[in-house]
Amino acid sequence: MAVTTLTSREFNQDTGRAKKAAADGPVFITDRGKPAHVLLSIAEYERLTGQQPSIIEALGWPAGIEDVEIEFPRSGDLPRAADFS
């Protein structure tokens, strides 16, 4: 993983360079010589924050499917006692 450091001025003048560098690792942006911000790819951000895709995203279902309502009929059977013999 490559770490890149840019001054605020460099970042403002060439954001494309910063975005390309973020694909390879964090980009530290300094302000008056001190680190002030870090630019990360979205994949790296999600990895660091532990964000998991929703079950809808993980299954690859189309957007809006979560608005579909499904009703499951209740079983009329009564529970039975367990047979441990």
Protein Blocks (a to p, Z undefined) as FASTA:
>chain_A
ZZddddfklmmmmmmlmmmmmmnoccdddeehiafbdcddfklmmmmnopacdfklmnop
aehklmpccdddddfbdcddddfZZ
